């Protein structure tokens, strides 16, 4: 009776009326409604945690969309992929198990409890990645869900279909996933201007221009995947076995067009080209985590991939002999990692790890060159890590050594090199955090870069590899500050730099009556840096949401290209939610970026904008997006490159920036009792081959 007596004396009741009669001289005031809101975002020394709202989960069709809806300031979504605000790749996990793009389409959004963001985590389950997103899902005692996902573009034939079924009983979970994508595009092509400088008989450079354009083009692609995963989950053991089959085909890629030369040493003519590729892959992934005691953990992670790839191409141009090329490749890849972690309590955590891998490729070339290449690569690495959390401070260091043995045809190479990762993070409070990181590593060349075969690509261009390539050195620097003033606002600023030394680079040199693109090492230094700001602002009880980012990219590409570039770019999105409906307006500015550190190619992309409307409830999610309604041409990205003997300027044509409509929908039906932990299926496109790329 004591609590009721206190409320009565204050003249307050649950109905908003006086609980007892009061004299006329005493005024009674009706209290306004008080809403207590939980903290949906907070940062710590080791990680930042975000809790999605029911509305954010309901309007999201995939895990990628959920990140976009939540407006996490350290992250951005570009081309349907999760990236850091600096543009780096982000490793994605679901309940600490690696997740693929299809996993994020297949997951049940209502089951997402929270999203964790890490930078250089020490947790062995997160496998030493620099940037990590980990979805924590609802737990089931029994039950599961089924989900269907469809994505369609109009007026172009481009669609994706996915179905996922889950059944969980006690400690076992079973997942079956099927996926198919289809594309048939007749609006593809290129407009290419090339400048050749070829030494003549008098030792002077003879310069001429080759211009080619596409009069008609046709691409057809399809991809099919299916996977089965079994997961055992208990307090002491987590075991995952995944088997995936993948068919990735490009049965048709055709171009016809005109070729002109200036000066007219070669006659103008028509050309035609065609190519096809077919690959099959079988992928096994295993993950076994054991909690040996409160302070000791053991993780084992085996993987195996077998892939078979066949490619073929034909090129004809008046005045030159036809060029035919074909290749068949079988690749086997086997890898495994073993790690042990011990918790010293307040004195930190110590981890030791061992990793090994074996890769074998057998490639048969036919056409302009007939040969057999065999490539074998063995690697073994040992590492140790130590991390400590002292109050608001988190420090992490991971270092080790890699031993690498490779053989390509008749050449053999043995090398070893170190790596080192360091991260310092400080959380001033739950609202402020600062992190600084340094990474040093070596990047071994892909086996297909070592082929000595000389492939005839076009009448004046050849390409080959280099069997003497060795790993190049890579240095990364990263600084980030995040401010979460309250649940409706968040900000993050960053600066980063990447420096490459002793790199291997595509080099164009005279060869016969044309040029050959070889791979040379070592050549000039490559440096890339960027800095920027990302923010999320929410208004009207979180019904109006603004997210945006702006950053500047700086790039220096040393010898043999000796060029500098910069690009200021950004994006902005405004969302409005009303009952079961959601509306969105999005704009991304034009941007430039380098096409990797091996080339001198600088890419330029066009601006893009869209408006969308969606409706969703607990089971259905339907959305329509209209893209670029002011743009009715097919011109796409521009690429530019200048070098001593060869320059190129190319405009790609396609539907990427053309006006179009997208219809996407999901249907999800859940059942059972949510108690036990759940893990999503992991599907990866693991197709690989040793075929030399052109």
C-alpha positions as CSV (number, residue, x, y, z in Angstrom):
1,X,0.0,0.0,0.0
2,X,2.9,2.4,0.5
3,X,3.5,3.1,-3.2
4,X,-0.2,3.8,-3.7
5,X,-0.3,6.1,-0.7
6,X,2.6,8.2,-2.1
7,X,0.9,8.6,-5.5
8,X,-2.4,9.5,-3.9
9,X,-0.7,12.2,-1.8
10,X,0.8,13.7,-5.0
11,X,-2.6,13.8,-6.7
12,X,-1.6,11.6,-9.6
13,X,-3.4,8.5,-10.9
14,X,-2.9,6.3,-14.0
15,X,-6.0,7.9,-15.6
16,X,-4.6,11.4,-15.3
17,X,-7.2,12.4,-12.7
18,X,-6.7,13.3,-9.0
19,X,-6.5,10.2,-6.9
20,X,-8.2,11.9,-3.9
21,X,-10.2,15.0,-3.5
22,X,-8.2,18.2,-3.1
23,X,-9.2,21.6,-1.8
24,X,-10.2,24.3,-4.4
25,X,-7.2,26.3,-3.4
26,X,-4.9,23.5,-4.6
27,X,-4.4,23.1,-8.3
28,X,-3.9,19.7,-9.9
29,X,-1.7,19.3,-13.0
30,X,-2.0,16.5,-15.5
31,X,1.4,15.0,-16.2
32,X,2.6,14.8,-19.9
33,X,3.4,11.3,-21.3
34,X,7.0,10.3,-20.5
35,X,8.8,8.1,-23.0
36,X,12.0,6.3,-21.9
37,X,14.2,5.6,-24.9
38,X,17.0,3.1,-24.8
39,X,20.5,3.9,-26.0
40,X,20.7,2.5,-29.6
41,X,24.4,3.3,-30.2
42,X,27.4,3.3,-28.0
43,X,31.2,3.0,-28.5
44,X,33.7,1.1,-26.4
45,X,37.4,0.6,-26.6
46,X,37.0,-2.7,-28.5
47,X,33.9,-2.1,-30.6
48,X,30.9,0.1,-31.4
49,X,27.4,-1.4,-31.0
50,X,24.3,-0.4,-32.8
51,X,20.8,-1.7,-32.1
52,X,18.4,-1.5,-35.1
53,X,14.9,-0.3,-34.5
54,X,11.9,-2.5,-35.5
55,X,11.1,-0.1,-38.3
56,X,14.7,-0.2,-39.7
57,X,14.5,-4.0,-39.8
58,X,11.0,-4.1,-41.3
59,X,11.9,-1.8,-44.2
60,X,15.2,-3.6,-45.0
61,X,15.2,-6.5,-47.4
62,X,18.8,-7.6,-46.9
63,X,21.6,-7.2,-44.4
64,X,23.3,-4.7,-46.6
65,X,20.2,-2.5,-46.7
66,X,20.0,-2.7,-42.9
67,X,23.4,-1.2,-42.6
68,X,22.3,1.6,-45.0
69,X,19.0,2.1,-43.1
70,X,20.8,2.3,-39.7
71,X,23.2,5.0,-41.0
72,X,26.3,3.7,-39.2
73,X,28.8,6.5,-39.5
74,X,31.9,4.3,-39.8
75,X,30.4,2.5,-42.8
76,X,28.8,3.2,-46.2
77,X,27.1,1.1,-48.8
78,X,28.3,1.3,-52.4
79,X,27.4,-1.1,-55.3
80,X,25.4,-3.2,-52.8
81,X,28.5,-3.9,-50.7
82,X,29.4,-2.8,-47.2
83,X,32.6,-0.6,-47.1
84,X,34.3,1.5,-44.5
85,X,33.9,5.2,-45.0
86,X,37.4,5.2,-46.4
87,X,36.3,2.8,-49.2
88,X,38.1,-0.3,-47.8
89,X,36.5,-3.8,-47.9
90,X,34.6,-4.8,-44.7
91,X,34.6,-8.5,-43.6
92,X,31.0,-9.5,-42.7
93,X,30.1,-12.1,-40.1
94,X,26.8,-13.4,-38.8
95,X,27.2,-14.6,-35.2
96,X,30.9,-14.7,-35.8
97,X,30.7,-16.9,-38.9
98,X,31.8,-15.5,-42.3
99,X,28.9,-14.3,-44.4
100,X,28.7,-13.9,-48.2
101,X,26.6,-11.5,-50.3
102,X,23.9,-14.2,-50.6
103,X,23.9,-14.8,-46.9
104,X,23.0,-11.2,-46.4
105,X,20.1,-11.6,-48.8
106,X,18.9,-14.8,-47.1
107,X,19.0,-13.6,-43.5
108,X,15.8,-12.9,-41.7
109,X,15.8,-9.2,-40.8
110,X,13.5,-9.5,-37.8
111,X,16.0,-11.8,-36.1
112,X,18.8,-9.1,-36.0
113,X,19.3,-8.1,-32.4
114,X,22.3,-5.8,-32.8
115,X,25.2,-4.9,-35.2
116,X,28.7,-4.8,-33.9
117,X,31.5,-2.8,-35.7
118,X,35.2,-3.6,-35.1
119,X,38.5,-2.3,-36.2
120,X,41.4,-4.8,-35.9
121,X,39.6,-7.1,-33.5
122,X,41.6,-9.6,-31.5
123,X,38.7,-12.2,-31.3
124,X,40.0,-15.3,-33.2
125,X,36.6,-15.9,-34.6
126,X,36.8,-12.7,-36.7
127,X,40.0,-14.0,-38.4
128,X,42.2,-10.9,-38.1
129,X,40.3,-8.7,-40.5
130,X,40.9,-4.9,-40.3
131,X,37.2,-3.8,-40.6
132,X,34.5,-6.1,-39.4
133,X,30.7,-6.0,-39.2
134,X,29.1,-8.8,-37.1
135,X,25.4,-9.4,-36.9
136,X,24.1,-10.8,-33.6
137,X,20.9,-12.8,-34.3
138,X,18.0,-13.9,-32.2
139,X,18.3,-17.4,-30.7
140,X,16.0,-20.3,-31.4
141,X,15.2,-23.4,-29.3
142,X,13.3,-24.9,-32.3
143,X,11.9,-23.6,-35.5
144,X,13.4,-21.3,-38.2
145,X,12.1,-19.5,-41.3
146,X,11.8,-19.6,-45.0
147,X,12.6,-16.6,-47.2
148,X,12.2,-15.7,-50.8
149,X,13.9,-12.8,-52.5
150,X,13.4,-11.4,-56.0
151,X,15.1,-8.4,-57.7
152,X,14.1,-7.3,-61.3
153,X,15.1,-4.4,-63.6
154,X,12.8,-2.8,-66.2
155,X,13.2,-2.4,-69.2
156,X,16.4,-4.5,-69.1
157,X,16.5,-8.2,-68.5
158,X,18.4,-8.5,-65.3
159,X,17.0,-10.4,-62.4
160,X,18.0,-12.3,-59.2
161,X,16.1,-15.0,-57.4
162,X,17.0,-16.5,-54.0
163,X,15.3,-18.9,-51.6
164,X,16.5,-20.0,-48.2
165,X,15.1,-22.5,-45.7
166,X,16.2,-23.0,-42.1
167,X,15.3,-25.7,-39.6
168,X,16.7,-25.7,-36.1
169,X,16.1,-28.2,-33.4
170,X,18.0,-27.9,-30.1
171,X,21.7,-27.5,-30.8
172,X,21.5,-28.3,-34.5
173,X,20.6,-25.9,-37.4
174,X,20.3,-26.9,-41.0
175,X,20.2,-24.4,-43.9
176,X,19.5,-24.9,-47.6
177,X,20.0,-22.0,-50.0
178,X,19.4,-21.7,-53.7
179,X,20.3,-18.7,-55.9
180,X,20.1,-17.7,-59.5
181,X,20.9,-14.6,-61.4
182,X,20.3,-13.9,-65.1
183,X,21.2,-11.0,-67.4
184,X,20.7,-10.4,-71.1
185,X,22.1,-7.1,-72.3
186,X,22.1,-5.7,-75.8
187,X,23.2,-2.2,-74.8
188,X,26.9,-2.9,-74.2
189,X,30.0,-1.9,-75.9
190,X,33.1,0.3,-75.9
191,X,34.5,3.3,-77.7
192,X,38.3,3.0,-77.6
193,X,41.0,5.5,-78.7
194,X,44.5,4.1,-78.6
195,X,47.8,5.8,-79.4
196,X,50.8,3.6,-80.4
197,X,54.4,4.7,-80.5
198,X,56.4,2.0,-82.3
199,X,60.2,2.4,-83.1
200,X,60.7,2.5,-86.9
201,X,63.6,1.4,-89.0
202,X,65.3,4.8,-88.4
203,X,65.0,4.3,-84.6
204,X,62.5,7.1,-84.4
205,X,59.1,6.5,-82.8
206,X,56.3,6.2,-85.3
207,X,53.1,7.4,-83.7
208,X,49.6,6.5,-85.0
209,X,46.1,6.4,-83.5
210,X,43.7,3.5,-83.6
211,X,40.0,4.2,-83.0
212,X,37.4,1.5,-82.5
213,X,33.7,1.7,-81.6
214,X,30.9,-0.7,-81.1
215,X,28.0,-0.8,-83.5
216,X,26.3,-3.7,-81.8
217,X,26.9,-5.7,-78.6
218,X,25.3,-8.5,-76.7
219,X,26.2,-10.0,-73.3
220,X,24.4,-12.9,-71.7
221,X,25.3,-14.1,-68.2
222,X,23.9,-16.5,-65.6
223,X,25.0,-17.8,-62.2
224,X,23.6,-20.6,-60.1
225,X,24.5,-21.5,-56.6
226,X,23.2,-24.0,-54.1
227,X,24.5,-24.6,-50.6
228,X,23.8,-26.8,-47.6
229,X,25.1,-26.0,-44.1
230,X,24.9,-27.8,-40.8
231,X,25.7,-25.9,-37.6
232,X,26.2,-27.3,-34.1
233,X,26.0,-24.7,-31.3
234,X,26.6,-25.2,-27.6
235,X,28.2,-23.3,-24.8
236,X,31.5,-25.0,-25.4
237,X,31.5,-25.9,-29.1
238,X,30.5,-24.2,-32.3
239,X,30.9,-26.4,-35.4
240,X,29.9,-25.4,-39.0
241,X,30.2,-27.5,-42.2
242,X,29.2,-25.8,-45.5
243,X,29.1,-27.3,-49.0
244,X,28.5,-25.1,-52.0
245,X,28.1,-25.7,-55.7
246,X,28.5,-22.9,-58.2
247,X,27.9,-22.5,-61.9
248,X,29.1,-19.2,-63.4
249,X,28.6,-18.8,-67.1
250,X,29.0,-16.1,-69.7
251,X,27.9,-18.1,-72.7
252,X,27.8,-15.1,-75.0
253,X,29.7,-11.8,-75.4
254,X,29.7,-10.4,-78.9
255,X,30.8,-7.1,-80.4
256,X,30.8,-5.7,-84.0
257,X,32.1,-2.3,-84.9
258,X,34.4,-0.1,-87.0
259,X,38.2,0.5,-86.8
260,X,40.0,3.5,-88.1
261,X,43.7,4.3,-88.2
262,X,45.4,7.8,-88.3
263,X,47.5,8.1,-90.4
264,X,45.9,5.6,-92.7
265,X,48.8,3.1,-92.8
266,X,46.1,0.4,-92.2
267,X,42.7,0.4,-94.0
268,X,39.6,1.3,-92.1
269,X,37.5,-1.8,-91.7
270,X,34.8,-3.6,-89.6
271,X,35.7,-5.9,-86.8
272,X,33.9,-8.6,-84.8
273,X,34.7,-10.3,-81.6
274,X,33.1,-13.0,-79.5
275,X,34.0,-14.7,-76.3
276,X,32.5,-17.2,-73.8
277,X,33.4,-18.6,-70.4
278,X,32.1,-21.4,-68.3
279,X,33.2,-22.3,-64.8
280,X,32.1,-24.8,-62.2
281,X,33.2,-24.9,-58.6
282,X,32.7,-27.0,-55.5
283,X,33.5,-25.3,-52.2
284,X,33.8,-26.7,-48.7
285,X,34.1,-24.5,-45.6
286,X,34.6,-25.7,-42.1
287,X,34.6,-23.8,-38.9
288,X,35.2,-25.4,-35.5
289,X,35.5,-23.3,-32.3
290,X,36.1,-24.9,-28.9
291,X,36.0,-23.2,-25.5
292,X,38.4,-25.3,-23.6
293,X,38.0,-23.4,-20.4
294,X,37.0,-19.9,-19.3
295,X,40.4,-18.7,-20.4
296,X,41.4,-20.9,-23.3
297,X,39.9,-21.1,-26.8
298,X,40.8,-23.1,-29.9
299,X,39.7,-22.5,-33.5
300,X,40.2,-24.6,-36.6
301,X,39.2,-23.5,-40.0
302,X,39.7,-25.8,-43.1
303,X,38.6,-24.9,-46.6
304,X,38.8,-26.6,-50.0
305,X,37.8,-25.5,-53.5
306,X,37.9,-27.3,-56.9
307,X,37.1,-25.3,-60.0
308,X,37.0,-26.0,-63.7
309,X,37.1,-23.1,-66.1
310,X,36.9,-22.9,-69.9
311,X,37.2,-19.8,-72.0
312,X,37.3,-19.0,-75.7
313,X,37.6,-15.9,-77.9
314,X,37.7,-15.0,-81.6
315,X,38.6,-11.6,-83.2
316,X,38.5,-10.7,-86.9
317,X,39.5,-7.5,-88.6
318,X,39.8,-6.8,-92.3
319,X,43.5,-6.7,-93.3
320,X,44.7,-9.0,-90.5
321,X,44.6,-12.7,-89.8
322,X,41.9,-13.9,-87.5
323,X,42.9,-14.4,-83.8
324,X,41.5,-17.4,-81.9
325,X,42.3,-18.1,-78.2
326,X,41.1,-20.8,-75.9
327,X,42.0,-22.1,-72.4
328,X,41.0,-24.8,-70.0
329,X,41.9,-24.8,-66.4
330,X,41.5,-27.0,-63.3
331,X,42.4,-25.5,-60.0
332,X,42.6,-27.1,-56.5
333,X,42.9,-24.9,-53.4
334,X,43.3,-26.3,-49.9
335,X,43.9,-24.2,-46.8
336,X,43.6,-24.5,-43.1
337,X,44.2,-22.3,-40.0
338,X,44.6,-23.2,-36.4
339,X,44.6,-20.6,-33.5
340,X,44.8,-20.7,-29.8
341,X,43.9,-17.9,-27.4
342,X,44.6,-17.5,-23.7
343,X,43.0,-14.9,-21.5
344,X,45.3,-13.5,-18.8
345,X,42.4,-11.5,-17.3
346,X,43.5,-7.9,-16.6
347,X,46.9,-8.6,-18.2
348,X,45.4,-9.1,-21.7
349,X,45.0,-11.9,-24.2
350,X,47.6,-13.8,-26.0
351,X,47.0,-15.6,-29.3
352,X,49.1,-17.9,-31.4
353,X,48.2,-19.1,-34.9
354,X,49.4,-21.3,-37.8
355,X,48.1,-21.1,-41.3
356,X,48.8,-23.3,-44.3
357,X,47.6,-23.4,-47.9
358,X,48.2,-25.4,-51.1
359,X,47.1,-24.3,-54.6
360,X,47.5,-26.2,-57.9
361,X,46.5,-25.0,-61.3
362,X,46.8,-26.9,-64.6
363,X,46.0,-24.7,-67.6
364,X,46.0,-25.6,-71.3
365,X,46.2,-22.8,-73.9
366,X,45.2,-23.2,-77.5
367,X,44.8,-20.8,-80.5
368,X,47.5,-18.1,-80.9
369,X,49.6,-20.1,-78.4
370,X,49.5,-23.8,-77.6
371,X,51.0,-24.7,-74.3
372,X,50.5,-26.3,-70.9
373,X,51.1,-24.4,-67.7
374,X,51.3,-25.9,-64.2
375,X,51.4,-23.8,-61.1
376,X,51.9,-24.9,-57.5
377,X,52.0,-22.7,-54.5
378,X,52.6,-23.8,-50.9
379,X,52.4,-21.3,-48.0
380,X,52.9,-21.7,-44.3
381,X,52.7,-18.9,-41.7
382,X,53.0,-18.5,-38.0
383,X,51.8,-15.6,-36.0
384,X,51.3,-14.3,-32.5
385,X,49.0,-11.6,-31.2
386,X,48.6,-9.7,-27.9
387,X,45.8,-7.4,-26.9
388,X,45.0,-5.6,-23.7
389,X,42.1,-3.4,-22.5
390,X,42.9,-1.0,-19.7
391,X,39.8,1.0,-18.8
392,X,38.9,3.0,-21.9
393,X,42.1,2.0,-23.8
394,X,42.4,-1.0,-26.2
395,X,45.8,-2.0,-27.7
396,X,46.4,-4.8,-30.2
397,X,49.5,-6.1,-32.0
398,X,49.7,-9.0,-34.4
399,X,52.9,-10.1,-36.1
400,X,54.2,-13.1,-37.9
401,X,56.2,-14.6,-40.7
402,X,55.1,-16.3,-44.0
403,X,57.1,-18.9,-45.9
404,X,56.1,-19.2,-49.6
405,X,57.2,-21.8,-52.1
406,X,55.9,-21.5,-55.7
407,X,56.7,-23.3,-58.9
408,X,55.5,-22.3,-62.4
409,X,56.2,-24.6,-65.3
410,X,60.0,-25.1,-65.0
411,X,60.8,-22.2,-62.6
412,X,60.8,-22.4,-58.8
413,X,60.9,-19.8,-56.1
414,X,61.1,-19.8,-52.3
415,X,60.6,-16.6,-50.3
416,X,59.6,-15.6,-46.9
417,X,58.5,-12.3,-45.4
418,X,57.0,-10.8,-42.2
419,X,53.7,-9.0,-41.5
420,X,52.7,-6.7,-38.6
421,X,49.3,-5.1,-37.6
422,X,49.0,-2.6,-34.8
423,X,45.8,-0.9,-33.5
424,X,45.3,1.6,-30.7
425,X,41.8,2.6,-29.7
426,X,40.5,4.9,-27.0
427,X,36.9,5.5,-26.0
428,X,36.7,8.8,-24.1
429,X,33.1,7.8,-23.2
430,X,30.2,5.9,-24.7
431,X,29.9,8.8,-27.2
432,X,33.5,9.4,-28.3
433,X,36.1,7.1,-29.7
434,X,39.4,7.5,-31.5
435,X,41.5,4.8,-33.3
436,X,44.8,4.7,-35.0
437,X,46.2,1.7,-37.0
438,X,49.2,0.6,-38.9
439,X,49.6,-2.4,-41.1
440,X,52.6,-3.9,-42.9
441,X,52.3,-6.8,-45.2
442,X,53.6,-8.4,-48.4
443,X,51.4,-9.3,-51.4
444,X,52.5,-12.3,-53.4
445,X,51.6,-12.3,-57.2
446,X,48.8,-14.4,-58.5
447,X,50.1,-17.5,-60.3
448,X,48.6,-16.4,-63.6
449,X,50.8,-13.3,-63.6
450,X,53.8,-15.6,-64.0
451,X,52.9,-17.2,-67.3
452,X,55.6,-16.8,-70.0
453,X,53.1,-17.4,-72.8
454,X,52.6,-14.6,-75.3
455,X,48.9,-14.2,-76.1
456,X,47.8,-12.4,-79.2
457,X,44.9,-10.2,-78.1
458,X,44.3,-7.7,-81.0
459,X,46.2,-7.2,-84.3
460,X,48.7,-4.8,-82.6
461,X,48.6,-5.9,-78.9
462,X,50.1,-8.9,-77.2
463,X,50.3,-9.7,-73.5
464,X,52.4,-12.0,-71.3
465,X,53.4,-12.6,-67.7
466,X,56.7,-12.7,-65.7
467,X,57.9,-15.8,-63.9
468,X,60.4,-13.8,-61.7
469,X,57.8,-11.8,-59.8
470,X,58.1,-11.6,-56.0
471,X,55.8,-10.2,-53.3
472,X,55.6,-6.4,-53.0
473,X,55.5,-4.5,-49.7
474,X,52.4,-2.7,-48.5
475,X,52.1,-0.1,-45.7
476,X,48.7,1.1,-44.4
477,X,48.0,4.0,-42.0
478,X,44.5,4.7,-40.7
479,X,43.1,7.3,-38.2
480,X,39.4,7.6,-37.3
481,X,37.3,9.6,-34.8
482,X,33.6,8.8,-34.1
483,X,31.2,11.0,-32.1
484,X,27.7,9.8,-31.1
485,X,26.3,12.8,-29.2
486,X,22.9,11.1,-28.8
487,X,20.6,8.5,-30.3
488,X,19.6,10.7,-33.2
489,X,23.0,12.0,-34.4
490,X,26.3,10.5,-35.2
491,X,29.5,11.7,-36.9
492,X,32.7,10.0,-38.0
493,X,35.9,11.5,-39.6
494,X,38.8,9.6,-41.0
495,X,42.2,9.9,-42.7
496,X,44.1,7.0,-44.3
497,X,47.2,6.4,-46.5
498,X,48.4,3.4,-48.5
499,X,52.0,3.0,-49.7
500,X,53.3,0.2,-52.0
501,X,57.0,-0.5,-52.6
502,X,58.7,-2.9,-55.0
503,X,55.5,-3.3,-56.9
504,X,54.9,-5.3,-60.1
505,X,53.3,-3.2,-62.8
506,X,51.9,-3.6,-66.3
507,X,54.4,-2.2,-68.8
508,X,53.8,-1.6,-72.5
509,X,56.9,-2.1,-74.8
510,X,57.5,-2.5,-78.5
511,X,57.1,-6.1,-79.8
512,X,57.2,-7.0,-83.5
513,X,54.9,-4.7,-85.5
514,X,53.0,-3.8,-82.3
515,X,53.2,-3.7,-78.5
516,X,53.3,-6.2,-75.7
517,X,52.0,-5.7,-72.2
518,X,54.3,-7.4,-69.8
519,X,54.7,-7.3,-66.0
520,X,57.8,-5.6,-64.6
521,X,59.2,-5.4,-61.1
522,X,60.3,-3.3,-59.2
523,X,59.0,0.0,-60.5
524,X,58.0,3.3,-59.0
525,X,56.3,3.9,-55.7
526,X,52.5,3.9,-55.4
527,X,50.8,6.1,-52.8
528,X,47.1,6.6,-52.1
529,X,45.5,8.7,-49.4
530,X,42.0,9.9,-48.5
531,X,40.2,11.9,-45.8
532,X,36.5,12.6,-45.2
533,X,33.4,12.9,-43.0
534,X,30.3,10.8,-42.6
535,X,27.1,11.7,-40.7
536,X,23.6,10.6,-39.8
537,X,20.9,13.0,-38.6
538,X,17.4,12.0,-37.5
539,X,14.4,14.2,-37.0
540,X,10.6,14.0,-36.2
541,X,10.9,11.1,-33.9
542,X,13.3,9.4,-36.3
543,X,10.8,9.5,-39.1
544,X,13.0,11.8,-41.2
545,X,16.6,10.6,-41.6
546,X,19.5,12.2,-43.4
547,X,22.8,10.3,-44.2
548,X,25.7,11.7,-46.1
549,X,29.4,11.5,-46.7
550,X,32.1,13.6,-48.4
551,X,35.7,12.6,-48.9
552,X,38.7,13.5,-51.0
553,X,41.0,10.8,-52.7
554,X,44.6,11.6,-53.6
555,X,46.7,9.2,-55.7
556,X,50.3,9.2,-56.9
557,X,51.3,6.5,-59.4
558,X,55.1,6.4,-60.0
559,X,57.3,5.0,-62.7
560,X,56.5,4.1,-65.5
561,X,53.3,6.2,-65.4
562,X,54.4,9.2,-63.2
563,X,50.9,10.7,-62.7
564,X,48.9,12.3,-59.9
565,X,45.1,12.4,-59.5
566,X,42.6,13.6,-57.0
567,X,38.8,13.2,-56.7
568,X,36.3,14.9,-54.4
569,X,33.2,12.9,-54.1
570,X,30.2,12.3,-51.8
571,X,26.6,11.1,-51.4
572,X,23.5,12.1,-49.6
573,X,20.3,10.3,-48.8
574,X,17.0,11.5,-47.3
575,X,14.4,9.0,-46.0
576,X,10.9,9.5,-44.7
577,X,8.9,6.9,-42.9
578,X,5.1,7.0,-42.5
579,X,3.3,4.0,-41.1
580,X,4.2,1.0,-43.3
581,X,5.5,3.2,-46.1
582,X,9.0,4.5,-46.6
583,X,10.2,7.1,-49.2
584,X,13.8,7.9,-50.2
585,X,15.8,10.3,-52.3
586,X,19.4,9.5,-53.1
587,X,22.3,11.3,-54.9
588,X,25.9,10.3,-55.5
589,X,28.3,12.7,-57.1
590,X,30.7,11.9,-60.0
591,X,33.9,10.3,-58.8
592,X,37.3,9.1,-59.9
593,X,39.4,6.2,-58.7
594,X,42.5,4.2,-59.7
595,X,42.1,0.8,-61.4
596,X,44.5,-0.9,-58.9
597,X,48.1,-0.3,-58.2
598,X,49.4,-2.4,-61.1
599,X,48.1,-0.2,-63.9
600,X,48.2,3.5,-64.8
601,X,44.4,3.5,-65.5
602,X,42.3,6.2,-63.9
603,X,38.6,5.7,-63.9
604,X,35.8,8.3,-63.9
605,X,32.2,7.4,-63.0
606,X,29.1,9.5,-63.5
607,X,26.7,10.9,-61.0
608,X,23.6,8.8,-60.1
609,X,20.4,9.6,-58.4
610,X,17.3,7.7,-57.5
611,X,13.9,8.0,-55.8
612,X,12.2,5.0,-54.1
613,X,9.0,4.0,-52.4
614,X,8.4,0.9,-50.3
615,X,5.8,-0.9,-48.3
616,X,6.5,-3.6,-45.7
617,X,5.0,-5.5,-42.8
618,X,6.2,-8.5,-40.8
619,X,6.2,-10.8,-43.8
620,X,6.2,-8.8,-47.0
621,X,8.7,-6.1,-48.2
622,X,8.0,-4.5,-51.6
623,X,10.1,-1.7,-53.0
624,X,10.2,0.2,-56.3
625,X,13.2,2.4,-57.2
626,X,13.5,4.8,-60.2
627,X,17.0,5.5,-61.3
628,X,18.5,8.4,-63.3
629,X,15.2,9.5,-64.9
630,X,17.0,12.4,-66.5
631,X,19.6,10.2,-68.3
632,X,18.5,8.3,-71.5
633,X,21.9,7.5,-73.0
634,X,24.1,4.4,-72.4
635,X,27.5,6.1,-71.8
636,X,29.1,4.7,-68.7
637,X,32.5,4.9,-67.0
638,X,35.6,6.5,-68.6
639,X,39.1,5.1,-68.3
640,X,42.3,6.9,-69.2
641,X,45.9,5.8,-69.3
642,X,49.2,7.4,-70.6
643,X,52.6,5.7,-70.9
644,X,55.7,6.0,-73.0
645,X,54.6,3.7,-75.8
646,X,50.9,3.4,-75.4
647,X,47.9,5.6,-74.4
648,X,44.3,4.7,-74.2
649,X,41.0,6.5,-73.6
650,X,37.9,4.3,-73.3
651,X,34.2,5.0,-72.8
652,X,32.1,2.0,-71.7
653,X,28.5,1.7,-72.8
654,X,25.9,-0.1,-70.7
655,X,22.8,0.2,-68.6
656,X,24.5,1.1,-65.3
657,X,23.7,4.9,-65.5
658,X,20.7,4.7,-67.8
659,X,17.2,5.5,-66.6
660,X,15.5,2.3,-65.3
661,X,13.2,0.9,-62.7
662,X,13.9,-1.7,-60.1
663,X,11.3,-3.9,-58.4
664,X,12.5,-6.0,-55.4
665,X,10.5,-8.0,-52.9
666,X,10.9,-10.4,-50.1
667,X,8.6,-12.8,-48.3
668,X,9.7,-14.2,-45.0
669,X,7.8,-16.6,-42.8
670,X,9.2,-17.5,-39.4
671,X,8.1,-20.2,-37.0
672,X,9.2,-21.8,-33.8
673,X,10.5,-20.6,-30.4
674,X,13.4,-18.1,-30.3
675,X,15.7,-19.2,-27.6
676,X,18.9,-20.8,-29.0
677,X,21.6,-19.0,-31.0
678,X,21.2,-18.9,-34.8
679,X,23.7,-18.6,-37.6
680,X,23.0,-17.8,-41.3
681,X,24.3,-20.0,-44.2
682,X,27.6,-18.9,-45.8
683,X,27.7,-19.1,-49.5
684,X,30.8,-17.9,-51.5
685,X,31.6,-17.6,-55.1
686,X,34.9,-19.5,-54.9
687,X,35.5,-19.9,-58.6
688,X,39.2,-19.5,-59.5
689,X,41.5,-20.4,-62.3
690,X,45.1,-20.1,-63.4
691,X,44.3,-18.6,-66.8
692,X,46.4,-15.6,-67.7
693,X,44.2,-12.5,-67.7
694,X,44.2,-10.0,-70.5
